[in-house]
Amino acid sequence: MEQTFVMIKPDGVQRGLVGEILSRFEKKGFKIVAAKFGVLSEAVVDKHYEEHLEKPFYPGMKAYITSGPVFHSSKISISSL
């Protein structure tokens, strides 16, 4: 079974879009196995976006990602619907 990472960033959480976004995944046959809300640490963001660490846009992106809670899941898989 394949799994993928999904993150709804702070603006999507703040705007109340988590349910709508997740329902779109479910309608396409994805199954949400585990997920959580939380504010990501700078260390986690650095690891996740390590290919961008030296890019000029990275400091602003990092500030945005750590500015509020995100919804994230590494346990979304394609089901056999």
C-alpha positions in Angstrom: 0.0 0.0 0.0 1.4 3.4 -1.0 1.4 6.3 1.5 1.9 9.9 1.0 2.4 13.1 3.1 -0.3 15.7 3.1 -0.1 19.1 4.9 -2.7 21.8 5.1 -0.7 24.9 5.8 -1.6 27.6 8.4 -3.8 29.7 6.1 -6.0 26.6 5.2 -6.4 25.7 8.9 -7.2 29.3 9.8 -9.8 29.6 7.0 -11.5 26.4 8.2 -10.7 24.4 5.0 -9.4 21.2 6.5 -12.7 19.2 6.2 -13.3 20.4 2.6 -9.7 19.5 1.6 -9.9 16.0 3.3 -13.2 15.2 1.7 -11.7 15.8 -1.7 -9.0 13.3 -1.0 -11.6 10.8 0.3 -13.8 11.3 -2.8 -10.7 10.3 -5.0 -10.3 7.0 -3.1 -7.7 8.0 -0.5 -8.0 6.7 3.0 -6.9 8.9 5.9 -5.2 6.5 8.4 -3.6 9.0 10.9 -3.2 12.7 11.1 -2.8 15.5 13.6 -2.8 19.3 14.1 0.2 21.1 15.5 2.7 23.9 15.1 5.8 22.5 13.4 9.2 23.2 15.0 11.9 25.0 13.0 13.9 21.8 13.0 11.1 19.8 11.4 10.5 22.5 8.8 14.3 22.6 8.0 14.3 18.8 7.5 11.2 18.7 5.4 12.3 21.6 3.2 16.0 20.8 3.3 16.4 21.2 -0.5 15.3 24.8 -0.2 17.5 25.8 2.8 19.9 28.0 0.8 17.2 29.5 -1.5 16.4 33.2 -1.0 12.7 32.6 -0.4 13.3 30.1 2.4 13.3 32.4 5.4 9.9 33.8 4.5 8.5 30.4 3.7 9.8 29.0 7.0 8.3 31.9 9.0 4.9 31.3 7.2 4.9 27.5 7.9 5.7 28.0 11.6 3.3 30.9 12.0 0.4 28.7 13.1 -1.0 25.2 13.3 -0.9 22.9 10.4 -2.8 19.7 9.7 -0.4 17.0 8.6 -0.5 13.3 7.8 2.0 10.9 6.5 -0.6 8.1 6.7 -2.9 8.8 3.7 -3.0 5.8 1.4 -4.8 4.8 -1.7 -7.6 2.4 -0.8 -9.2 -0.2 -3.0 -12.5 1.6 -3.7 
